[in-house]
Amino acid sequence: MATEYGQSYGLDSGPGFPGDAGVRRHRLPAGLRAPFEARSLREFGYVLLSLPISIVLFTYAVTMMSLGAGLLVTFLGVPVLAAALAGCRGLGTLERVRARALLGLRVADPEPLRMKKQGLMAWIGAVLKSGTSWRSLLYAVLQFPWSVFSFVIAVTVWSTGWAMLTYPLWFWVFPAYAGQDGLQLYGDETHRIYLDNPFEITVTALVGLLFTLATPWIVRALTMVDRVLVHGLLGPSPLAKRVVELESDRGVVVDTAAADLRRIERDLHDGAQARLVSLAMDLGLAKEKLREDPQAAARMVDEAHGEVKTALQELRDLARGIHPAVLTDRGLDAALSAVASRCTVPVRVEVDLTERPASAIEGIAYFTVSELLQNISKHSRATWAAVEVWRVENRLMLQVVDDGVGGADVTAGSGLAGLAERLGAVDGILVVDSPAGGPTRVTAELPWWGERLAG
């Protein structure tokens, strides 16, 4: 759960935050060492700083927004509102820096202002239309009451715990200077109870120890809310994140398409085109020898006929690599069976689909399995392989398993990395489980788009 939280809210990896040295083994349990850990001190410092900073934020936001709203009857109101929102954005940047330094919270910068034109009016319009600006304003308003609450709770619990824990060291102050036996626990007009005997002093210290040990966890719970506020209001919006992902995916699609075009051009130039040029030259020589040496001309024509067959086979293979006709006509089951028949190891194919996905998804699924089977043929040294395709709700699942030597790694910059990028461009996922020694299990997940009845 700690790892999941850290990933979803951008926390630094590892048990420590910036300044903590990696993984450490402690003899004391976490509950006993928490009050003295650097993380607890940083979190408590964050809570202490939040109150004065939130006062500044709240005062600035309310004052500037009130001034801007009051001046809306004149031409000055809109620029003042824009300046107020811009100031909140700047203060939000400082808050992200503070959260990262003291809470170890990594929050990406929000989307920048999008201005179609240059100039003051364009800047004012961009600030007013930016969702980041209004979320920063909301943070400035909400942070103030929460900072007051967390400051009071944290300081009260911390001071109470340490005061009671150290009570045996300073209880003598009361009889010496206050004229009473000890710390007063209860008192009215006729009766008073003081913590003055050894048993009561010891119990007070033990209760203070409990408060002291609980304080870091209480403060940590309070800063959880601060993490949510910073992450949710000062970071990029989900829509902005999605736009960035789509832009990245679009770049991957464009690069992949360009690489495919270059591959097709290279295959045509180095393969079928060169063979056809050679064929044309051979036929020209055969034409010249037809009258002088008919037998030699016949041999040359026979050789040219063989070249034509080879060129046609290369063109067929190239067309199959672009989009095989069997996939269009008969679907994934037949197409994958054809690919499996060309693999160097026996492959069992099971396709459990009652309907066909959209042609784009079907094509990506085909090329994914084809690429994985090629890897098995070239690198795995396997004796068998299996391909399974099925549908789970709105996802198309592919799984390719072999009993080879394993060791496949999607992060090693191999063809698997490019395959993962191609799947990611359509919101797909590639998971590789390939321990050294095998077996290798590659699972691909694709969205189910544009369902149509199977032919």
C-alpha positions as CSV (number, residue, x, y, z in Angstrom):
1,M,0.0,0.0,0.0
2,A,2.8,2.4,0.7
3,T,4.3,1.8,-2.7
4,E,1.0,2.3,-4.4
5,Y,0.4,5.6,-2.5
6,G,3.9,6.8,-3.3
7,Q,3.4,6.1,-7.1
8,S,-0.1,7.7,-7.3
9,Y,0.9,10.8,-5.4
10,G,4.4,11.2,-6.7
11,L,6.3,10.4,-3.6
12,D,10.0,9.8,-3.8
13,S,10.8,6.1,-4.0
14,G,12.4,4.3,-1.2
15,P,11.7,4.5,2.5
16,G,13.3,7.9,2.9
17,F,12.8,11.3,1.4
18,P,15.4,13.6,0.0
19,G,18.3,13.6,2.4
20,D,17.6,10.1,3.7
21,A,20.2,7.6,2.7
22,G,18.6,4.7,0.9
23,V,17.3,1.6,2.6
24,R,18.4,1.1,6.3
25,R,17.8,-1.7,8.7
26,H,16.8,-0.5,12.1
27,R,16.9,-2.4,15.4
28,L,14.0,-0.3,16.9
29,P,10.5,-0.7,15.5
30,A,9.0,2.2,13.5
31,G,6.7,3.2,16.3
32,L,9.6,3.9,18.7
33,R,12.0,5.7,16.3
34,A,9.3,7.8,14.6
35,P,9.5,10.8,16.9
36,F,13.2,11.2,16.1
37,E,13.2,10.5,12.4
38,A,14.0,13.2,9.9
39,R,10.8,12.6,8.0
40,S,8.7,13.2,11.1
41,L,10.6,16.4,11.9
42,R,10.1,17.6,8.3
43,E,6.4,16.9,8.4
44,F,6.0,18.7,11.7
45,G,8.0,21.6,10.2
46,Y,5.6,21.6,7.2
47,V,2.6,21.9,9.5
48,L,4.2,24.8,11.5
49,L,5.1,26.7,8.3
50,S,1.6,26.1,6.8
51,L,-0.1,28.5,9.2
52,P,1.8,31.7,8.4
53,I,2.1,30.8,4.7
54,S,-1.7,30.1,4.5
55,I,-2.4,33.4,6.2
56,V,-0.4,35.2,3.4
57,L,-2.1,33.1,0.7
58,F,-5.6,33.6,2.0
59,T,-5.1,37.3,2.6
60,Y,-3.7,37.9,-0.8
61,A,-6.3,35.8,-2.6
62,V,-9.3,37.3,-0.8
63,T,-8.0,40.9,-1.0
64,M,-7.1,40.8,-4.7
65,M,-10.2,38.9,-5.7
66,S,-12.4,41.3,-3.7
67,L,-10.6,44.3,-5.2
68,G,-10.9,42.9,-8.7
69,A,-14.6,42.1,-8.3
70,G,-15.3,45.6,-6.9
71,L,-13.5,47.2,-9.9
72,L,-15.4,45.2,-12.5
73,V,-17.6,48.2,-13.0
74,T,-14.6,49.8,-14.5
75,F,-12.0,48.6,-17.0
76,L,-9.5,47.9,-14.2
77,G,-11.4,45.0,-12.7
78,V,-10.5,42.3,-15.3
79,P,-6.7,43.1,-15.2
80,V,-6.8,43.0,-11.4
81,L,-8.5,39.6,-11.4
82,A,-5.9,38.3,-13.9
83,A,-3.1,39.6,-11.7
84,A,-4.7,38.0,-8.6
85,L,-4.9,34.6,-10.4
86,A,-1.4,35.0,-11.7
87,G,-0.1,35.6,-8.2
88,C,-1.9,32.5,-7.0
89,R,-0.2,30.5,-9.7
90,G,3.1,31.8,-8.6
91,L,2.4,31.1,-4.9
92,G,1.2,27.6,-6.0
93,T,4.7,27.0,-7.5
94,L,6.3,27.8,-4.2
95,E,3.9,25.5,-2.4
96,R,4.9,22.7,-4.8
97,V,8.6,23.3,-4.0
98,R,7.8,23.3,-0.2
99,A,5.8,20.1,-0.4
100,R,8.6,18.4,-2.3
101,A,11.3,19.6,0.1
102,L,9.4,18.7,3.3
103,L,6.9,16.0,2.4
104,G,8.8,14.3,-0.4
105,L,5.8,14.9,-2.7
106,R,6.6,15.1,-6.4
107,V,4.0,17.0,-8.3
108,A,4.4,17.8,-11.9
109,D,4.1,21.4,-13.1
110,P,0.6,22.2,-14.4
111,E,-0.1,23.0,-18.0
112,P,1.3,26.4,-19.1
113,L,-0.8,29.3,-20.3
114,R,-1.9,28.8,-23.9
115,M,-1.9,32.1,-25.7
116,K,-2.9,32.2,-29.4
117,K,-1.5,35.7,-29.7
118,Q,1.0,37.9,-28.0
119,G,0.1,40.9,-25.9
120,L,-1.4,42.0,-22.6
121,M,-5.0,41.2,-23.5
122,A,-4.1,37.7,-24.8
123,W,-2.3,37.1,-21.5
124,I,-5.2,38.3,-19.4
125,G,-7.6,36.1,-21.4
126,A,-5.3,33.0,-21.0
127,V,-5.0,33.5,-17.2
128,L,-8.7,33.9,-16.7
129,K,-9.5,30.8,-18.9
130,S,-6.8,28.6,-17.3
131,G,-8.2,26.0,-15.0
132,T,-4.8,26.0,-13.2
133,S,-5.3,29.6,-12.1
134,W,-8.7,28.9,-10.5
135,R,-7.5,25.7,-8.8
136,S,-4.6,27.7,-7.3
137,L,-7.1,30.3,-6.0
138,L,-9.2,27.5,-4.5
139,Y,-6.0,26.1,-2.9
140,A,-5.3,29.5,-1.3
141,V,-8.8,29.7,0.2
142,L,-9.0,26.0,1.4
143,Q,-5.5,25.9,2.8
144,F,-6.1,28.5,5.4
145,P,-8.8,26.8,7.6
146,W,-7.1,23.4,7.2
147,S,-3.7,24.9,8.2
148,V,-5.3,26.5,11.3
149,F,-6.8,23.1,12.3
150,S,-3.7,21.0,11.6
151,F,-1.5,23.6,13.4
152,V,-3.6,23.5,16.5
153,I,-3.8,19.7,16.6
154,A,-0.1,19.2,15.9
155,V,1.2,21.7,18.3
156,T,-1.2,20.7,21.1
157,V,-0.4,17.0,20.8
158,W,3.4,17.6,20.4
159,S,3.7,20.0,23.3
160,T,1.4,18.0,25.6
161,G,3.3,14.8,24.9
162,W,6.8,16.2,25.6
163,A,5.6,18.2,28.6
164,M,4.1,15.1,30.2
165,L,7.0,12.9,29.2
166,T,9.5,15.3,30.8
167,Y,7.4,16.1,33.9
168,P,9.6,14.1,36.3
169,L,12.4,16.6,35.3
170,W,10.6,19.8,36.0
171,F,7.7,19.0,38.5
172,W,9.9,20.6,41.3
173,V,9.2,24.0,39.7
174,F,5.7,24.0,41.3
175,P,6.6,23.7,45.0
176,A,9.7,25.8,44.5
177,Y,8.1,28.8,42.7
178,A,4.4,28.3,42.2
179,G,3.4,27.5,45.8
180,Q,1.7,24.2,45.0
181,D,2.6,20.6,45.3
182,G,2.7,19.8,41.6
183,L,0.7,20.0,38.3
184,Q,-2.9,20.5,39.1
185,L,-5.1,17.8,37.6
186,Y,-8.4,18.9,39.1
187,G,-9.6,21.7,41.4
188,D,-12.7,23.4,42.8
189,E,-13.5,25.6,45.8
190,T,-13.0,22.7,48.3
191,H,-10.8,20.1,46.7
192,R,-7.7,20.0,44.5
193,I,-5.8,17.1,43.0
194,Y,-2.1,17.5,42.2
195,L,0.3,15.2,40.4
196,D,2.9,15.1,43.2
197,N,3.7,11.6,44.3
198,P,6.1,9.2,42.5
199,F,3.3,7.0,41.2
200,E,1.4,9.9,39.7
201,I,4.5,11.4,38.2
202,T,5.4,8.0,36.6
203,V,1.9,7.6,35.2
204,T,2.1,11.1,33.8
205,A,5.4,10.4,32.1
206,L,4.0,7.1,30.6
207,V,1.0,8.9,29.2
208,G,3.3,11.6,27.8
209,L,5.3,8.8,26.2
210,L,2.2,7.5,24.5
211,F,1.4,11.0,23.3
212,T,5.0,11.5,22.0
213,L,5.0,8.2,20.1
214,A,1.6,8.9,18.6
215,T,2.4,12.5,17.6
216,P,4.4,11.6,14.4
217,W,1.5,9.5,13.1
218,I,-1.1,12.1,13.9
219,V,1.0,14.7,12.1
220,R,1.5,12.3,9.1
221,A,-2.3,11.8,8.9
222,L,-2.7,15.6,8.9
223,T,-0.1,16.0,6.1
224,M,-2.0,13.4,4.1
225,V,-4.7,16.0,3.5
226,D,-2.0,18.5,2.5
227,R,-0.6,16.0,0.0
228,V,-4.1,15.6,-1.5
229,L,-4.6,19.4,-1.7
230,V,-1.3,20.0,-3.3
231,H,-1.6,17.1,-5.7
232,G,-5.2,17.7,-6.7
233,L,-5.2,21.5,-6.9
234,L,-1.6,22.6,-7.7
235,G,-0.7,19.8,-10.1
236,P,-1.8,19.2,-13.7
237,S,-5.5,18.4,-14.2
238,P,-6.5,14.9,-15.3
239,L,-7.6,16.4,-18.7
240,A,-4.2,18.0,-19.1
241,K,-2.5,14.7,-18.3
242,R,-4.6,13.0,-20.9
243,V,-3.8,15.6,-23.5
244,V,-0.1,15.1,-22.8
245,E,-0.5,11.4,-23.1
246,L,-2.4,11.7,-26.4
247,E,0.3,14.1,-27.8
248,S,3.0,11.6,-26.8
249,D,1.0,8.7,-28.3
250,R,0.4,10.7,-31.5
251,G,4.2,11.2,-31.7
252,V,4.7,7.4,-31.3
253,V,2.1,6.7,-34.0
254,V,3.7,9.2,-36.4
255,D,7.2,7.8,-35.8
256,T,6.0,4.2,-36.2
257,A,4.2,5.0,-39.4
258,A,7.3,6.8,-40.8
259,A,9.5,3.8,-39.8
260,D,7.1,1.4,-41.5
261,L,7.1,3.5,-44.7
262,R,10.9,3.6,-44.6
263,R,11.0,-0.2,-44.2
264,I,8.5,-0.7,-47.1
265,E,10.6,1.6,-49.3
266,R,13.8,-0.2,-48.3
267,D,12.3,-3.6,-49.0
268,L,11.0,-2.5,-52.3
269,H,14.2,-0.9,-53.3
270,D,16.6,-3.6,-52.2
271,G,14.3,-6.6,-53.0
272,A,11.6,-6.6,-55.6
273,Q,12.7,-3.4,-57.4
274,A,16.3,-4.6,-57.8
275,R,15.1,-8.0,-58.9
276,L,12.8,-6.4,-61.5
277,V,15.6,-4.2,-62.8
278,S,17.8,-7.3,-63.2
279,L,14.9,-9.1,-64.9
280,A,14.5,-6.2,-67.4
281,M,18.2,-6.4,-68.3
282,D,18.1,-10.2,-68.7
283,L,15.0,-9.9,-71.0
284,G,16.8,-7.2,-73.0
285,L,19.8,-9.5,-73.5
286,A,17.5,-12.4,-74.4
287,K,15.8,-10.3,-77.0
288,E,19.2,-9.5,-78.6
289,K,20.3,-13.1,-78.7
290,L,16.9,-14.4,-79.9
291,R,18.0,-14.4,-83.6
292,E,21.7,-15.2,-83.1
293,D,21.4,-17.9,-80.4
294,P,17.8,-19.1,-79.7
295,Q,18.9,-21.7,-77.2
296,A,20.9,-19.2,-75.1
297,A,17.9,-16.8,-75.4
298,A,15.6,-19.6,-74.1
299,R,17.8,-20.2,-71.1
300,M,17.9,-16.5,-70.3
301,V,14.1,-16.4,-70.6
302,D,13.8,-19.4,-68.3
303,E,16.0,-17.8,-65.7
304,A,14.0,-14.6,-66.0
305,H,10.9,-16.6,-65.4
306,G,12.4,-17.8,-62.1
307,E,13.3,-14.3,-61.2
308,V,9.6,-13.3,-61.8
309,K,8.4,-16.0,-59.4
310,T,10.9,-14.9,-56.8
311,A,9.9,-11.2,-57.2
312,L,6.2,-12.1,-56.9
313,Q,6.9,-14.1,-53.7
314,E,8.8,-11.1,-52.3
315,L,5.9,-8.8,-53.2
316,R,3.5,-11.2,-51.5
317,D,5.5,-11.3,-48.4
318,L,5.7,-7.5,-48.3
319,A,2.0,-7.2,-48.8
320,R,1.4,-9.7,-46.0
321,G,3.6,-7.6,-43.8
322,I,1.5,-4.5,-44.6
323,H,-1.9,-6.1,-44.0
324,P,-2.5,-9.7,-44.9
325,A,-5.6,-10.5,-46.9
326,V,-6.4,-13.5,-44.7
327,L,-6.8,-11.1,-41.8
328,T,-9.3,-9.0,-43.6
329,D,-11.2,-11.9,-45.0
330,R,-11.2,-14.4,-42.2
331,G,-10.2,-12.6,-39.0
332,L,-7.6,-13.2,-36.3
333,D,-8.1,-17.0,-35.9
334,A,-7.1,-17.8,-39.5
335,A,-4.4,-15.1,-39.7
336,L,-2.7,-16.1,-36.5
337,S,-2.8,-19.7,-37.5
338,A,-1.0,-18.8,-40.8
339,V,1.6,-16.9,-38.8
340,A,2.0,-19.8,-36.4
341,S,2.6,-22.2,-39.3
342,R,5.7,-20.2,-40.3
343,C,7.2,-20.3,-36.8
344,T,10.2,-22.5,-36.3
345,V,8.6,-24.3,-33.3
346,P,5.2,-25.9,-33.0
347,V,2.6,-23.3,-31.9
348,R,-0.8,-23.9,-30.5
349,V,-3.3,-21.2,-31.3
350,E,-6.6,-20.6,-29.5
351,V,-8.8,-17.7,-30.4
352,D,-12.0,-17.3,-28.3
353,L,-13.8,-14.4,-29.9
354,T,-17.5,-14.4,-30.9
355,E,-17.1,-11.0,-32.6
356,R,-14.4,-9.2,-34.4
357,P,-12.8,-6.0,-33.1
358,A,-12.2,-2.9,-35.2
359,S,-9.8,-3.4,-38.1
360,A,-7.2,-1.1,-36.5
361,I,-7.2,-3.1,-33.2
362,E,-7.3,-6.4,-35.2
363,G,-4.3,-5.3,-37.2
364,I,-2.3,-4.3,-34.1
365,A,-3.1,-7.6,-32.4
366,Y,-2.0,-9.5,-35.5
367,F,1.3,-7.7,-35.8
368,T,1.9,-8.0,-32.0
369,V,1.6,-11.8,-32.1
370,S,3.6,-11.9,-35.4
371,E,6.5,-10.0,-33.8
372,L,6.4,-12.1,-30.7
373,L,6.5,-15.3,-32.7
374,Q,9.4,-14.0,-34.7
375,N,11.3,-13.3,-31.5
376,I,10.6,-16.9,-30.4
377,S,11.9,-18.2,-33.7
378,K,15.1,-16.1,-33.5
379,H,16.0,-15.9,-29.8
380,S,14.1,-18.2,-27.5
381,R,15.5,-21.7,-28.4
382,A,12.1,-23.0,-27.4
383,T,10.5,-26.3,-28.3
384,W,6.9,-25.2,-28.2
385,A,4.8,-22.1,-28.0
386,A,1.2,-21.1,-27.4
387,V,-1.0,-18.2,-28.5
388,E,-4.2,-17.4,-26.8
389,V,-6.6,-14.6,-27.7
390,W,-9.8,-13.7,-25.7
391,R,-12.0,-10.8,-24.7
392,V,-12.6,-9.5,-21.2
393,E,-15.4,-6.9,-21.2
394,N,-14.1,-4.0,-23.3
395,R,-10.5,-5.3,-23.6
396,L,-8.9,-7.6,-26.1
397,M,-6.3,-9.9,-24.4
398,L,-3.4,-11.6,-26.1
399,Q,-1.0,-14.0,-24.5
400,V,2.1,-15.7,-26.1
401,V,3.9,-18.4,-24.0
402,D,7.1,-20.4,-24.8
403,D,9.4,-22.7,-22.9
404,G,12.6,-21.0,-24.1
405,V,15.6,-19.7,-22.2
406,G,13.8,-16.5,-21.0
407,G,15.6,-13.3,-20.2
408,A,13.4,-11.0,-22.4
409,D,13.3,-7.5,-21.0
410,V,11.0,-4.7,-22.3
411,T,13.3,-2.0,-20.8
412,A,16.4,-3.2,-22.6
413,G,15.7,-1.1,-25.7
414,S,14.9,-4.2,-27.8
415,G,12.0,-4.8,-30.2
416,L,9.8,-5.4,-27.2
417,A,10.2,-1.7,-26.2
418,G,9.0,-0.6,-29.6
419,L,6.1,-3.0,-29.4
420,A,5.1,-1.6,-26.0
421,E,5.2,1.9,-27.4
422,R,3.0,0.9,-30.3
423,L,0.5,-0.7,-27.9
424,G,0.6,2.3,-25.6
425,A,-0.3,4.6,-28.5
426,V,-3.8,3.0,-28.5
427,D,-4.1,2.7,-24.7
428,G,-2.7,-0.8,-24.7
429,I,-0.4,-2.5,-22.2
430,L,2.4,-5.0,-22.7
431,V,3.5,-7.1,-19.7
432,V,6.6,-9.4,-20.0
433,D,7.3,-12.2,-17.5
434,S,10.5,-13.8,-18.6
435,P,12.8,-15.0,-15.8
436,A,16.2,-16.4,-16.7
437,G,15.8,-20.0,-17.7
438,G,12.2,-19.5,-18.8
439,P,9.5,-19.9,-19.5
440,T,8.5,-16.6,-21.1
441,R,4.9,-15.2,-20.9
442,V,4.0,-12.0,-22.8
443,T,0.6,-10.6,-22.2
444,A,-0.8,-7.8,-24.3
445,E,-4.0,-5.9,-23.6
446,L,-5.8,-3.7,-26.2
447,P,-9.0,-1.7,-26.1
448,W,-12.0,-3.2,-27.8
449,W,-13.1,-0.7,-30.4
450,G,-15.7,-0.6,-33.1
451,E,-17.2,-4.1,-32.5
452,R,-18.7,-5.8,-35.6
453,L,-20.2,-9.2,-36.2
454,A,-17.8,-11.9,-37.2
455,G,-18.1,-12.9,-40.9
